[in-house]
Amino acid sequence: MINYTCIVQEGVVPDDLRAKLAANIRRISASVLDIDAGSIPLEYNEIRNGFGFRGGEVSTTSMIRGQLTEPIDQETREDFMKQLLDMWRAETGCSVDELIVSVRDPQ
């Protein structure tokens, strides 16, 4: 199992695209982790415009934060994160520097 929090800047990822991104995150996760996509919790947190900065400018960076309940090997993790990155970039048009992806093992 994996739980997700996606952090987005206000106005950067439109509301109508968030459901599609969530579905794709769940699809990729289900494939990699061999779990049911419908059982994967995912929530969005939005940072209000002007409350997030990068390099002295208002931030356009988003984050996909995944927390695993079972550990995975590093090779699988790297491939998993790359799939998430590639999907998000294809759907949003963001640059490689505008997305942070983390998939953490259980604490």
Buried (B, 14 or more C-beta within 10 A) or exposed (E): BBEBBBBBBEEBBEEEEBEEBBEBBBBBBBEBBEBEBEEBEBEBEBBEEEEBEEEEEBBBBBBBBBBBEEEBEEEEBEEBBEBBBEBBBEEBEBEEEBBEBEBEEEE
